């Protein structure tokens, strides 16, 4: 039985991955909920205005306390540390994640793709490797798990351009914008340069697709009972990319996300196809 707190944090944080994760077998589903409640709670401290800096560092301190074998009193943290020990997560992965969340307290713009990838290592790639551990995949799969996490995160950056601007952030590299004659992603600037913006954003989607192709080389490592939820989530990010490629300016109009009914229909399709 999944704890109500973990359930609600995950559900409110990422609907696409939440509904895809419901299709995992029960023994793994609970672990996935614990993992994503932990990362979402940490992310929530830095993803609001004003940021809850003191709460974030208290969360980090409580995690360290629990890691030493003490009870933090926070069901999210205590459940995660139990999961860390159960699934033998590398503690450096968790540190990398928290460091990337800390970067959101300090950094607001990334100049190069290398800087963005450095951030994504902690914010997404290590999550992919934790998922690989939860599913007990062989170590040979970890590199592909990293790329899947990175690819999904990059589509989120593209989809959330407007939302990130409201937080004063720009994760997509400024150097790429400059190459297309764009100074910023502010709507007032972009609205006068839609052709350049379309070319730029399609280039960003090309980058996502190149990483996605690498990630998919690791799909054969995933047992069938876990593959369909992963494939469903992956397909939803592809769907988002296709929608934005077709109409780039849509990112300023709304948050492009598949409906719950579409997620369920893709799961049903994949179940029929891969069984």
C-alpha positions as a LaTeX table, in Angstrom:
\begin{tabular}{lrrr}
\hline
Residue & $x$ (\AA) & $y$ (\AA) & $z$ (\AA) \\
\hline
Unk1 & 0.00 & 0.00 & 0.00 \\
Unk2 & 1.52 & 3.33 & $-1.09$ \\
Unk3 & 1.64 & 6.02 & 1.59 \\
Unk4 & $-0.91$ & 8.78 & 0.88 \\
Unk5 & 1.70 & 11.54 & 1.24 \\
Unk6 & 4.04 & 9.91 & $-1.28$ \\
Unk7 & 1.13 & 9.27 & $-3.63$ \\
Unk8 & $-0.12$ & 12.86 & $-3.60$ \\
Unk9 & 3.33 & 14.45 & $-3.98$ \\
Unk10 & 4.12 & 12.31 & $-7.02$ \\
Unk11 & 0.69 & 12.77 & $-8.60$ \\
Unk12 & 0.81 & 16.54 & $-8.30$ \\
Unk13 & 4.37 & 16.77 & $-9.55$ \\
Unk14 & 4.42 & 14.83 & $-12.82$ \\
Unk15 & 1.15 & 13.64 & $-14.30$ \\
Unk16 & 2.70 & 12.04 & $-17.40$ \\
Unk17 & 5.12 & 9.89 & $-15.45$ \\
Unk18 & 2.70 & 9.34 & $-12.57$ \\
Unk19 & 0.04 & 7.75 & $-14.78$ \\
Unk20 & 2.64 & 5.77 & $-16.71$ \\
Unk21 & 4.05 & 4.47 & $-13.41$ \\
Unk22 & 0.67 & 3.11 & $-12.36$ \\
Unk23 & 1.27 & 0.34 & $-14.89$ \\
Unk24 & 4.30 & $-1.05$ & $-13.05$ \\
Unk25 & 3.79 & $-4.28$ & $-11.09$ \\
Unk26 & 2.91 & $-3.59$ & $-7.46$ \\
Unk27 & 6.31 & $-4.62$ & $-6.07$ \\
Unk28 & 8.09 & $-1.98$ & $-8.16$ \\
Unk29 & 5.35 & 0.65 & $-8.23$ \\
Unk30 & 5.76 & 1.42 & $-4.54$ \\
Unk31 & 9.50 & 1.98 & $-4.96$ \\
Unk32 & 8.92 & 4.28 & $-7.92$ \\
Unk33 & 6.49 & 6.35 & $-5.87$ \\
Unk34 & 9.03 & 6.67 & $-3.05$ \\
Unk35 & 11.75 & 7.80 & $-5.45$ \\
Unk36 & 9.65 & 10.39 & $-7.22$ \\
Unk37 & 8.13 & 11.76 & $-4.01$ \\
Unk38 & 11.67 & 12.41 & $-2.75$ \\
Unk39 & 12.88 & 14.17 & $-5.89$ \\
Unk40 & 9.64 & 16.11 & $-6.30$ \\
Unk41 & 9.62 & 17.36 & $-2.72$ \\
Unk42 & 13.20 & 18.63 & $-3.03$ \\
Unk43 & 12.37 & 20.22 & $-6.39$ \\
Unk44 & 9.30 & 21.94 & $-4.96$ \\
Unk45 & 11.44 & 23.97 & $-2.56$ \\
Unk46 & 13.36 & 25.59 & $-5.41$ \\
Unk47 & 10.64 & 25.74 & $-8.07$ \\
Unk48 & 8.41 & 28.33 & $-6.47$ \\
Unk49 & 8.70 & 32.06 & $-5.96$ \\
Unk50 & 9.92 & 33.01 & $-3.47$ \\
Unk51 & 12.14 & 29.96 & $-3.18$ \\
Unk52 & 12.14 & 28.10 & 0.12 \\
Unk53 & 15.90 & 28.07 & 0.54 \\
Unk54 & 15.94 & 27.32 & 4.27 \\
Unk55 & 13.44 & 24.49 & 3.84 \\
Unk56 & 15.57 & 22.98 & 1.07 \\
Unk57 & 18.71 & 22.94 & 3.18 \\
Unk58 & 16.74 & 21.55 & 6.14 \\
Unk59 & 15.49 & 18.78 & 3.83 \\
Unk60 & 19.10 & 18.06 & 2.83 \\
Unk61 & 20.20 & 17.99 & 6.49 \\
Unk62 & 17.32 & 15.67 & 7.37 \\
Unk63 & 18.39 & 13.37 & 4.57 \\
Unk64 & 21.91 & 13.24 & 6.01 \\
Unk65 & 20.43 & 12.45 & 9.42 \\
Unk66 & 18.39 & 9.57 & 8.02 \\
Unk67 & 21.39 & 8.31 & 6.06 \\
Unk68 & 23.24 & 7.84 & 9.36 \\
Unk69 & 20.51 & 5.51 & 10.57 \\
Unk70 & 18.40 & 7.99 & 12.49 \\
Unk71 & 14.74 & 8.81 & 11.86 \\
Unk72 & 14.21 & 12.21 & 10.30 \\
Unk73 & 10.48 & 12.29 & 11.02 \\
Unk74 & 9.76 & 13.04 & 7.35 \\
Unk75 & 8.04 & 10.06 & 5.70 \\
Unk76 & 9.37 & 11.13 & 2.30 \\
Unk77 & 12.99 & 11.14 & 3.44 \\
Unk78 & 12.80 & 8.09 & 5.69 \\
Unk79 & 11.07 & 6.05 & 2.97 \\
Unk80 & 13.67 & 7.13 & 0.44 \\
Unk81 & 16.62 & 6.16 & 2.63 \\
Unk82 & 15.02 & 2.75 & 3.16 \\
Unk83 & 14.72 & 2.48 & $-0.63$ \\
Unk84 & 18.33 & 3.61 & $-1.09$ \\
Unk85 & 19.53 & 0.80 & 1.16 \\
Unk86 & 17.14 & $-1.76$ & $-0.31$ \\
Unk87 & 18.07 & $-1.04$ & $-3.94$ \\
Unk88 & 21.72 & $-0.16$ & $-3.23$ \\
Unk89 & 21.64 & 3.32 & $-4.78$ \\
Unk90 & 25.00 & 5.00 & $-5.12$ \\
Unk91 & 25.00 & 7.80 & $-2.55$ \\
Unk92 & 26.88 & 9.97 & $-5.05$ \\
Unk93 & 23.79 & 9.88 & $-7.29$ \\
Unk94 & 21.69 & 11.40 & $-4.51$ \\
Unk95 & 24.37 & 14.01 & $-3.81$ \\
Unk96 & 24.46 & 14.92 & $-7.51$ \\
Unk97 & 20.68 & 15.31 & $-7.50$ \\
Unk98 & 20.68 & 17.60 & $-4.47$ \\
Unk99 & 23.56 & 19.65 & $-5.93$ \\
Unk100 & 21.54 & 20.25 & $-9.11$ \\
Unk101 & 18.57 & 21.35 & $-7.01$ \\
Unk102 & 20.93 & 23.69 & $-5.17$ \\
Unk103 & 22.03 & 25.11 & $-8.53$ \\
Unk104 & 18.45 & 26.29 & $-9.01$ \\
Unk105 & 19.00 & 28.53 & $-6.00$ \\
Unk106 & 22.08 & 30.10 & $-7.57$ \\
Unk107 & 22.07 & 29.75 & $-11.37$ \\
Unk108 & 19.50 & 31.30 & $-13.69$ \\
Unk109 & 20.96 & 30.88 & $-17.18$ \\
Unk110 & 23.13 & 28.30 & $-18.92$ \\
Unk111 & 25.47 & 29.49 & $-21.63$ \\
Unk112 & 26.54 & 26.22 & $-23.24$ \\
Unk113 & 25.11 & 22.75 & $-23.78$ \\
Unk114 & 27.91 & 21.38 & $-21.58$ \\
Unk115 & 26.62 & 23.48 & $-18.67$ \\
Unk116 & 23.07 & 22.26 & $-19.27$ \\
Unk117 & 24.20 & 18.63 & $-19.41$ \\
Unk118 & 26.10 & 19.10 & $-16.15$ \\
Unk119 & 22.85 & 20.26 & $-14.52$ \\
Unk120 & 20.87 & 17.41 & $-16.10$ \\
Unk121 & 23.29 & 14.82 & $-14.75$ \\
Unk122 & 21.98 & 15.52 & $-11.25$ \\
Unk123 & 18.44 & 16.49 & $-12.12$ \\
Unk124 & 17.65 & 13.61 & $-14.48$ \\
Unk125 & 20.44 & 11.20 & $-15.43$ \\
Unk126 & 20.97 & 9.87 & $-11.91$ \\
Unk127 & 17.20 & 9.37 & $-11.59$ \\
Unk128 & 17.37 & 7.15 & $-14.67$ \\
Unk129 & 20.08 & 5.08 & $-13.01$ \\
Unk130 & 18.06 & 4.81 & $-9.79$ \\
Unk131 & 15.15 & 3.53 & $-11.87$ \\
Unk132 & 17.50 & 0.97 & $-13.43$ \\
Unk133 & 18.43 & $-0.20$ & $-9.93$ \\
Unk134 & 14.78 & $-0.42$ & $-8.89$ \\
Unk135 & 14.09 & $-2.64$ & $-11.90$ \\
Unk136 & 17.30 & $-4.59$ & $-11.16$ \\
Unk137 & 18.67 & $-4.05$ & $-14.64$ \\
Unk138 & 22.28 & $-5.01$ & $-15.43$ \\
Unk139 & 24.98 & $-2.34$ & $-15.12$ \\
Unk140 & 25.34 & $-2.36$ & $-18.91$ \\
Unk141 & 21.97 & $-0.62$ & $-19.06$ \\
Unk142 & 22.93 & 2.35 & $-16.88$ \\
Unk143 & 24.41 & 4.43 & $-19.71$ \\
Unk144 & 21.17 & 4.13 & $-21.66$ \\
Unk145 & 19.16 & 4.94 & $-18.53$ \\
Unk146 & 21.20 & 8.14 & $-18.18$ \\
Unk147 & 20.36 & 9.13 & $-21.75$ \\
Unk148 & 16.67 & 8.44 & $-21.26$ \\
Unk149 & 16.60 & 10.66 & $-18.18$ \\
Unk150 & 18.49 & 13.36 & $-20.07$ \\
Unk151 & 16.22 & 13.20 & $-23.10$ \\
Unk152 & 13.04 & 13.45 & $-21.03$ \\
Unk153 & 14.45 & 16.37 & $-19.03$ \\
Unk154 & 15.38 & 18.23 & $-22.22$ \\
Unk155 & 11.86 & 17.99 & $-23.58$ \\
Unk156 & 10.65 & 19.37 & $-20.26$ \\
Unk157 & 12.99 & 22.34 & $-20.71$ \\
Unk158 & 11.58 & 22.97 & $-24.19$ \\
Unk159 & 7.98 & 22.51 & $-23.08$ \\
Unk160 & 8.43 & 24.72 & $-19.99$ \\
Unk161 & 10.11 & 27.73 & $-21.62$ \\
Unk162 & 7.40 & 30.13 & $-20.48$ \\
Unk163 & 7.16 & 28.65 & $-16.99$ \\
Unk164 & 10.93 & 28.82 & $-16.50$ \\
Unk165 & 11.03 & 32.41 & $-17.71$ \\
Unk166 & 8.52 & 33.25 & $-14.97$ \\
Unk167 & 11.02 & 31.78 & $-12.50$ \\
Unk168 & 13.83 & 33.80 & $-14.07$ \\
Unk169 & 15.50 & 30.73 & $-15.56$ \\
Unk170 & 16.79 & 29.55 & $-18.91$ \\
Unk171 & 18.11 & 26.00 & $-19.06$ \\
Unk172 & 18.42 & 25.80 & $-22.86$ \\
Unk173 & 21.89 & 27.03 & $-23.86$ \\
Unk174 & 22.24 & 30.69 & $-24.74$ \\
Unk175 & 24.99 & 29.91 & $-27.26$ \\
Unk176 & 22.44 & 28.07 & $-29.44$ \\
Unk177 & 20.10 & 31.05 & $-29.34$ \\
Unk178 & 22.90 & 33.40 & $-30.35$ \\
Unk179 & 23.69 & 31.25 & $-33.39$ \\
Unk180 & 20.12 & 31.87 & $-34.57$ \\
Unk181 & 20.30 & 35.62 & $-33.99$ \\
Unk182 & 18.17 & 35.46 & $-30.85$ \\
Unk183 & 19.05 & 37.43 & $-27.74$ \\
Unk184 & 16.58 & 35.91 & $-25.30$ \\
Unk185 & 13.51 & 33.69 & $-25.00$ \\
Unk186 & 11.26 & 36.47 & $-23.76$ \\
Unk187 & 7.99 & 36.38 & $-25.68$ \\
Unk188 & 8.20 & 40.01 & $-26.75$ \\
Unk189 & 11.57 & 39.33 & $-28.40$ \\
Unk190 & 10.57 & 35.99 & $-29.93$ \\
Unk191 & 7.21 & 37.20 & $-31.27$ \\
Unk192 & 9.11 & 39.39 & $-33.74$ \\
Unk193 & 11.41 & 36.57 & $-34.80$ \\
Unk194 & 9.16 & 33.53 & $-35.09$ \\
Unk195 & 10.99 & 32.02 & $-38.08$ \\
Unk196 & 14.33 & 32.11 & $-36.28$ \\
Unk197 & 12.72 & 30.75 & $-33.13$ \\
Unk198 & 11.12 & 27.86 & $-35.04$ \\
Unk199 & 14.48 & 26.90 & $-36.54$ \\
Unk200 & 16.13 & 27.11 & $-33.13$ \\
Unk201 & 13.52 & 25.06 & $-31.29$ \\
Unk202 & 13.48 & 22.35 & $-33.95$ \\
Unk203 & 17.24 & 22.11 & $-33.52$ \\
Unk204 & 16.69 & 21.58 & $-29.80$ \\
Unk205 & 14.19 & 18.83 & $-30.55$ \\
Unk206 & 16.72 & 17.23 & $-32.92$ \\
Unk207 & 19.13 & 17.11 & $-29.97$ \\
Unk208 & 16.48 & 15.47 & $-27.78$ \\
Unk209 & 15.79 & 12.90 & $-30.50$ \\
Unk210 & 19.49 & 12.04 & $-30.82$ \\
Unk211 & 19.65 & 11.28 & $-27.10$ \\
Unk212 & 16.35 & 9.41 & $-27.23$ \\
Unk213 & 17.71 & 7.13 & $-29.98$ \\
Unk214 & 20.70 & 6.27 & $-27.80$ \\
Unk215 & 18.42 & 5.58 & $-24.84$ \\
Unk216 & 16.26 & 3.21 & $-26.87$ \\
Unk217 & 19.28 & 1.03 & $-27.55$ \\
Unk218 & 18.96 & 0.04 & $-23.90$ \\
Unk219 & 15.32 & $-1.04$ & $-24.11$ \\
Unk220 & 16.24 & $-4.73$ & $-24.68$ \\
Unk221 & 17.68 & $-4.77$ & $-21.15$ \\
Unk222 & 14.24 & $-4.03$ & $-19.66$ \\
Unk223 & 12.08 & $-7.08$ & $-18.77$ \\
Unk224 & 8.65 & $-7.10$ & $-20.40$ \\
Unk225 & 6.82 & $-6.55$ & $-17.10$ \\
Unk226 & 8.64 & $-3.21$ & $-16.71$ \\
Unk227 & 9.08 & $-2.28$ & $-20.34$ \\
Unk228 & 5.53 & $-1.14$ & $-21.13$ \\
Unk229 & 5.35 & 1.58 & $-18.43$ \\
Unk230 & 8.76 & 2.89 & $-19.53$ \\
Unk231 & 7.76 & 2.75 & $-23.19$ \\
Unk232 & 4.48 & 4.53 & $-22.43$ \\
Unk233 & 6.24 & 7.39 & $-20.63$ \\
Unk234 & 8.85 & 7.59 & $-23.40$ \\
Unk235 & 6.13 & 7.75 & $-26.07$ \\
Unk236 & 4.43 & 10.62 & $-24.23$ \\
Unk237 & 7.60 & 12.68 & $-24.35$ \\
Unk238 & 7.90 & 11.90 & $-28.05$ \\
Unk239 & 4.32 & 13.06 & $-28.50$ \\
Unk240 & 5.13 & 16.33 & $-26.74$ \\
Unk241 & 8.17 & 16.85 & $-28.96$ \\
Unk242 & 6.14 & 16.25 & $-32.11$ \\
Unk243 & 3.47 & 18.74 & $-31.05$ \\
Unk244 & 6.05 & 21.44 & $-30.38$ \\
Unk245 & 7.99 & 20.70 & $-33.58$ \\
Unk246 & 4.79 & 21.18 & $-35.56$ \\
Unk247 & 3.85 & 24.44 & $-33.82$ \\
Unk248 & 6.85 & 25.92 & $-31.94$ \\
Unk249 & 5.08 & 29.03 & $-30.61$ \\
Unk250 & 2.67 & 26.81 & $-28.69$ \\
Unk251 & 5.15 & 26.79 & $-25.77$ \\
Unk252 & 4.14 & 30.39 & $-25.05$ \\
Unk253 & 0.44 & 29.59 & $-25.16$ \\
Unk254 & 0.09 & 26.50 & $-22.96$ \\
Unk255 & 1.91 & 23.61 & $-21.33$ \\
Unk256 & 1.90 & 20.85 & $-23.93$ \\
Unk257 & 0.98 & 17.59 & $-22.19$ \\
Unk258 & $-0.89$ & 14.45 & $-23.27$ \\
Unk259 & $-4.27$ & 13.81 & $-21.71$ \\
Unk260 & $-4.73$ & 11.02 & $-19.18$ \\
Unk261 & $-6.99$ & 9.19 & $-21.64$ \\
Unk262 & $-4.25$ & 9.32 & $-24.28$ \\
Unk263 & $-1.66$ & 7.96 & $-21.85$ \\
Unk264 & $-3.98$ & 5.05 & $-21.01$ \\
Unk265 & $-4.70$ & 4.39 & $-24.69$ \\
Unk266 & $-0.96$ & 4.24 & $-25.48$ \\
Unk267 & $-0.47$ & 1.82 & $-22.59$ \\
Unk268 & $-3.25$ & $-0.37$ & $-23.97$ \\
Unk269 & $-1.68$ & $-0.24$ & $-27.44$ \\
Unk270 & 1.75 & $-1.16$ & $-26.13$ \\
Unk271 & 0.31 & $-3.97$ & $-24.03$ \\
Unk272 & $-1.36$ & $-5.45$ & $-27.11$ \\
Unk273 & 1.72 & $-4.98$ & $-29.28$ \\
Unk274 & 4.38 & $-6.32$ & $-26.91$ \\
Unk275 & 2.53 & $-9.25$ & $-25.38$ \\
\hline
\end{tabular}
